[in-house]
C-alpha cells in the first residue's frame, strides 16, 4: 500500500512538474525527485533497521537539495530544514540503536516480534517517543513545523 502511495504521488508530482517547469532546465529537479521517491520506496520496503535509517536520511538529503536549488535565497530555509530534520534523524538513530541493543537484531520484523516490547514498558515508551519525534520533525508537525513555510517559498 505504501509503495503504491509513494509511486502514485511521485508520478503525479512529476506529471504536474512538466507543466509547471515548461521551458526551464529541470534535470537536477527530476533527478532529485527520483532519488527522493527511490529513498521513500526503500524506506517503506526496508526490513532492516540500518537500511530504514539510511533511507530516512536520504529523504532528508533530497529534501535539503530540492529546497536549496529553488533559488538564490534558498540557503537559509534549506539549512533550517536540514537542521530540524537531521535532529529528528538523530532521534530515529537513537531509537534504532535502542532497539538493536535491547533485541539483539537489526531485522525489523524479528525486533518487533521480540518479547521486550511487552516485558519492558520503559523500553517501548522510549522507542515510541523517539520515533514519534523523528516522524514529527520529518513531516513538519507541531512543534517542529517552523521550517515548512520557508521551505515552501
Secondary structure, DSSP 4 states (H G I P E B T S, - for coil): -HHHHHHHHHHHHHHHHHHHTTTS--HHHHHHHHHHHHHHHHHHH--BHHHHHHHHHHHHHHHHHHHHTT-TTHHHHHHHHHHHHHHHHHHHHHHHHHHHHHHS--BHHHHHHSTHHHH-HHHHHHHHHHHHHHHHHHTT-TTS-HHHHHHH-
